[in-house]
Amino acid sequence: MASQTNLPEISRYITTHDPHTGLSIFSPFHAATVPKTTLPNGSAFQLDYTTSSTPVTYTADADISAYNAHLASHPPLPPAHTTPNGTVLRHTEMPPGGATPMHRTLTLDYAVVLDGEVELVLDGGEARVLRRGDTVVQRGTMHAWRNRSRTEWVRMLCVLMPVEEGWMVKGEVMRQEFRGSLPQAQQTQQVQTLVETPRVELRGGGGGGSGSDRGAGCPRAQSRGRFFGRREQSLSQASQVEESSSSSVSSVSSPQGGSEKKFGLFSR
């Protein structure tokens, strides 16, 4: 896993008013470079700003004072850090091959990909690949992030807001939760290579379609048998990898060219 990011440096600026002239200025008390919190896996978090109330109070720069006090009283800040009645603005960086645990936070998150590509995996089995400029509204679901690249870092901008506690899904109260880690990148790639099989168009059968659609001399049942036979053989070959990573992965074809996958990750 890469230890040196190839991402460009970024700056954060806070505006305010000159107390003597009333004119707009950039805050002289906050550096443009924001310190990062780096995790053991190489991922980094940069806390750009927080608010502690809604609506925000600008009088006498009360919001800036609250931000300063917040930084001083909560070091180091965890990745899932939120404020009870306000917002959190942060940058997140993930190294090549990096991944998060499957987790749920009691927040409403707006996430925008700034650099690289990242895969968002849901515990229901769906996944999406997000590219530069793509946006996610993450609403308290179990999810994980994964950088599938072996060379490029991912950078995202996230806004986190608290949500009402005690909300339920199927009669169960949702709580903040962190499960196991994603498989190592090499193990995941190996499982995907073994499991994924070409999509087979099955248009044959009684009525409609040309001979090329049905496949000359290839009845639908035989086509399905060969397709699932290959898949079952691949799954059997992948079982050894799944046992070592304590994870299971299945694959489905995507109309968008394979960016959508089914994952059965993280046993409780």
C-alpha positions as CSV (number, residue, x, y, z in Angstrom):
1,M,0.0,0.0,0.0
2,A,1.4,3.4,-1.0
3,S,2.5,5.6,1.9
4,Q,3.1,8.9,-0.1
5,T,0.0,10.5,-1.6
6,N,0.1,11.6,-5.2
7,L,-2.8,14.1,-4.5
8,P,-2.2,17.8,-4.9
9,E,-2.1,20.0,-1.8
10,I,-5.3,21.8,-0.9
11,S,-6.1,24.9,1.1
12,R,-9.0,25.9,3.4
13,Y,-9.9,29.6,3.8
14,I,-12.3,31.1,6.3
15,T,-13.8,34.5,5.7
16,T,-14.9,37.0,8.4
17,H,-15.2,40.8,8.9
18,D,-12.6,43.3,10.0
19,P,-14.0,44.5,13.4
20,H,-12.6,48.0,12.7
21,T,-13.7,48.6,9.1
22,G,-16.5,46.1,8.7
23,L,-15.0,45.0,5.4
24,S,-14.7,41.3,4.4
25,I,-11.3,39.7,5.1
26,F,-9.8,36.2,5.3
27,S,-9.4,35.1,8.9
28,P,-5.8,35.8,10.0
29,F,-6.1,33.2,12.8
30,H,-6.6,30.1,10.7
31,A,-3.9,28.7,8.4
32,A,-4.8,27.6,4.9
33,T,-3.2,24.2,5.5
34,V,-5.3,22.1,7.8
35,P,-3.6,19.3,9.8
36,K,-4.4,15.8,8.9
37,T,-5.2,12.8,11.1
38,T,-3.6,9.7,9.6
39,L,-4.9,6.2,10.4
40,P,-2.7,3.0,10.5
41,N,-4.0,1.9,7.1
42,G,-2.8,5.2,5.5
43,S,-6.2,6.9,5.1
44,A,-6.2,10.5,6.3
45,F,-8.9,12.9,7.5
46,Q,-8.7,16.7,7.4
47,L,-11.2,18.6,9.5
48,D,-12.0,21.9,7.7
49,Y,-14.7,23.3,9.9
50,T,-17.5,22.5,12.3
51,T,-20.6,24.3,13.5
52,S,-22.3,23.7,16.8
53,S,-25.8,25.1,16.3
54,T,-28.5,25.4,13.6
55,P,-29.0,28.1,12.5
56,V,-25.4,29.3,12.8
57,T,-24.7,32.4,14.9
58,Y,-22.3,34.9,13.2
59,T,-22.6,37.6,15.9
60,A,-19.1,38.3,17.3
61,D,-17.8,35.4,15.2
62,A,-19.5,33.0,17.7
63,D,-19.3,30.1,15.2
64,I,-15.5,30.6,14.8
65,S,-15.1,30.6,18.5
66,A,-17.1,27.4,18.8
67,Y,-15.0,25.8,16.1
68,N,-11.8,26.8,17.9
69,A,-13.1,25.4,21.2
70,H,-14.2,22.3,19.5
71,L,-10.7,21.6,18.1
72,A,-9.1,22.2,21.4
73,S,-11.4,19.9,23.4
74,H,-11.6,16.9,21.0
75,P,-8.1,15.8,19.9
76,P,-7.7,13.6,18.1
77,L,-10.9,13.6,16.2
78,P,-12.2,10.2,15.0
79,P,-13.3,9.7,11.4
80,A,-17.0,9.5,12.3
81,H,-16.8,12.7,14.4
82,T,-20.0,14.8,14.5
83,T,-21.4,17.7,16.4
84,P,-24.8,17.2,18.2
85,N,-26.6,20.2,16.6
86,G,-24.3,21.3,13.8
87,T,-22.3,20.2,10.8
88,V,-18.8,18.8,10.0
89,L,-16.9,19.6,6.9
90,R,-13.9,17.4,6.1
91,H,-11.7,16.0,3.4
92,T,-11.0,12.2,3.3
93,E,-8.1,10.6,1.5
94,M,-7.7,6.8,0.8
95,P,-4.5,5.2,-0.5
96,P,-4.4,2.7,-3.4
97,G,-6.0,-0.6,-2.3
98,G,-7.4,1.0,0.8
99,A,-10.8,0.1,2.3
100,T,-13.0,1.0,5.3
101,P,-14.9,-1.4,7.5
102,M,-18.6,-1.9,6.8
103,H,-20.2,0.7,9.1
104,R,-23.1,2.9,9.9
105,T,-22.9,6.4,11.4
106,L,-25.9,8.3,12.8
107,T,-25.4,11.1,10.3
108,L,-26.7,12.4,7.0
109,D,-23.6,12.7,4.8
110,Y,-23.1,14.6,1.5
111,A,-20.0,13.2,-0.2
112,V,-18.4,14.4,-3.4
113,V,-15.4,12.7,-5.1
114,L,-12.7,15.2,-5.9
115,D,-9.9,12.9,-7.1
116,G,-9.7,9.2,-8.2
117,E,-12.4,6.6,-8.2
118,V,-13.9,4.9,-5.2
119,E,-16.4,2.0,-4.8
120,L,-19.3,2.4,-2.4
121,V,-20.5,-1.0,-1.2
122,L,-23.8,-1.5,0.7
123,D,-24.6,-4.5,3.0
124,G,-27.7,-5.2,0.9
125,G,-25.4,-6.4,-1.9
126,E,-25.3,-3.4,-4.3
127,A,-22.2,-1.4,-5.2
128,R,-21.5,1.7,-7.3
129,V,-18.2,3.1,-8.6
130,L,-18.0,6.9,-8.0
131,R,-15.7,9.0,-10.2
132,R,-14.6,12.6,-10.0
133,G,-17.6,14.9,-9.5
134,D,-20.0,12.1,-8.5
135,T,-22.1,12.7,-5.3
136,V,-23.6,10.5,-2.7
137,V,-26.3,11.2,-0.2
138,Q,-25.5,8.7,2.5
139,R,-28.5,8.2,4.8
140,G,-27.4,6.1,7.7
141,T,-27.0,2.8,5.8
142,M,-24.4,0.1,6.4
143,H,-21.7,0.8,3.8
144,A,-18.0,0.6,3.1
145,W,-15.6,2.5,0.8
146,R,-13.0,0.8,-1.3
147,N,-10.3,2.3,-3.5
148,R,-9.9,-0.3,-6.3
149,S,-6.9,1.3,-7.9
150,R,-3.4,0.0,-7.3
151,T,-1.7,3.4,-8.1
152,E,-4.1,6.3,-7.5
153,W,-5.3,7.9,-4.3
154,V,-8.9,8.9,-3.7
155,R,-9.9,12.3,-2.2
156,M,-13.5,13.1,-1.1
157,L,-15.2,16.2,0.4
158,C,-17.8,15.3,3.0
159,V,-20.4,17.3,5.0
160,L,-21.8,15.4,8.0
161,M,-25.0,16.3,9.8
162,P,-26.6,14.6,12.9
163,V,-29.9,12.8,12.6
164,E,-32.6,12.1,15.1
165,E,-31.7,9.2,17.3
166,G,-34.1,6.2,17.7
167,W,-35.1,5.8,14.1
168,M,-36.0,2.3,13.2
169,V,-35.8,-0.2,10.3
170,K,-38.0,-3.3,10.4
171,G,-38.6,-2.7,14.1
172,E,-34.9,-2.4,15.0
173,V,-33.4,0.8,16.4
174,M,-30.5,1.9,14.2
175,R,-27.2,2.6,16.0
176,Q,-23.7,3.5,15.1
177,E,-22.0,0.3,14.1
178,F,-18.6,-0.9,12.8
179,R,-18.2,-4.5,11.5
180,G,-15.2,-6.4,10.1
181,S,-12.7,-5.0,7.6
182,L,-12.9,-5.5,3.9
183,P,-10.7,-8.2,2.5
184,Q,-7.2,-7.2,1.4
185,A,-7.1,-5.8,-2.1
186,Q,-5.2,-8.7,-3.5
187,Q,-7.6,-11.2,-2.0
188,T,-10.6,-9.2,-3.2
189,Q,-9.2,-9.0,-6.7
190,Q,-8.5,-12.7,-6.8
191,V,-12.1,-13.6,-5.7
192,Q,-13.5,-11.2,-8.3
193,T,-11.3,-12.8,-11.0
194,L,-12.5,-16.2,-10.1
195,V,-16.2,-15.4,-9.7
196,E,-16.9,-13.0,-12.5
197,T,-18.1,-14.7,-15.7
198,P,-19.3,-13.1,-19.0
199,R,-22.9,-12.0,-19.3
200,V,-24.9,-14.4,-21.5
201,E,-27.8,-13.0,-23.5
202,L,-30.7,-15.5,-23.1
203,R,-33.3,-14.4,-25.6
204,G,-34.3,-17.8,-27.0
205,G,-37.5,-19.6,-26.3
206,G,-40.9,-19.7,-27.9
207,G,-41.6,-16.7,-30.0
208,G,-39.7,-13.6,-31.1
209,G,-36.1,-13.0,-31.8
210,S,-33.9,-13.9,-34.7
211,G,-31.8,-17.0,-35.0
212,S,-28.7,-15.1,-33.9
213,D,-30.5,-13.9,-30.7
214,R,-31.3,-17.5,-29.8
215,G,-28.0,-18.9,-30.8
216,A,-27.9,-21.4,-33.6
217,G,-28.2,-24.9,-32.3
218,C,-28.0,-23.7,-28.7
219,P,-31.3,-24.1,-26.8
220,R,-31.9,-21.7,-23.9
221,A,-31.7,-24.5,-21.3
222,Q,-28.3,-25.6,-22.6
223,S,-27.1,-22.0,-22.6
224,R,-28.2,-21.4,-19.0
225,G,-26.7,-24.8,-17.9
226,R,-23.3,-23.8,-19.3
227,F,-23.5,-20.3,-17.8
228,F,-24.4,-21.4,-14.3
229,G,-22.0,-24.4,-14.6
230,R,-19.1,-22.1,-15.2
231,R,-20.3,-19.9,-12.3
232,E,-20.6,-22.7,-9.9
233,Q,-17.1,-24.0,-10.8
234,S,-15.7,-20.5,-10.3
235,L,-17.4,-20.1,-6.9
236,S,-16.0,-23.5,-5.9
237,Q,-12.5,-22.3,-6.8
238,A,-13.1,-19.0,-4.9
239,S,-14.1,-20.7,-1.7
240,Q,-10.5,-21.2,-0.6
241,V,-9.9,-17.5,-0.9
242,E,-13.2,-16.7,0.9
243,E,-12.3,-18.9,3.8
244,S,-9.0,-17.1,4.3
245,S,-10.6,-13.6,4.2
246,S,-13.8,-14.5,6.1
247,S,-15.8,-12.9,3.3
248,S,-18.0,-14.0,0.5
249,V,-18.5,-12.3,-2.8
250,S,-20.9,-13.0,-5.7
251,S,-21.0,-11.1,-9.0
252,V,-23.8,-10.0,-11.3
253,S,-23.5,-8.3,-14.6
254,S,-24.2,-4.6,-14.9
255,P,-25.9,-2.9,-17.8
256,Q,-23.3,-0.2,-17.3
257,G,-20.4,-2.5,-18.1
258,G,-19.7,-4.3,-14.8
259,S,-19.3,-1.4,-12.4
260,E,-22.2,-2.9,-10.3
261,K,-21.4,-5.9,-8.1
262,K,-23.0,-8.0,-5.5
263,F,-21.1,-8.4,-2.2
264,G,-22.0,-10.6,0.7
265,L,-19.4,-9.1,3.1
266,F,-18.8,-9.1,6.8
267,S,-20.3,-11.8,8.9
268,R,-21.6,-10.4,12.1
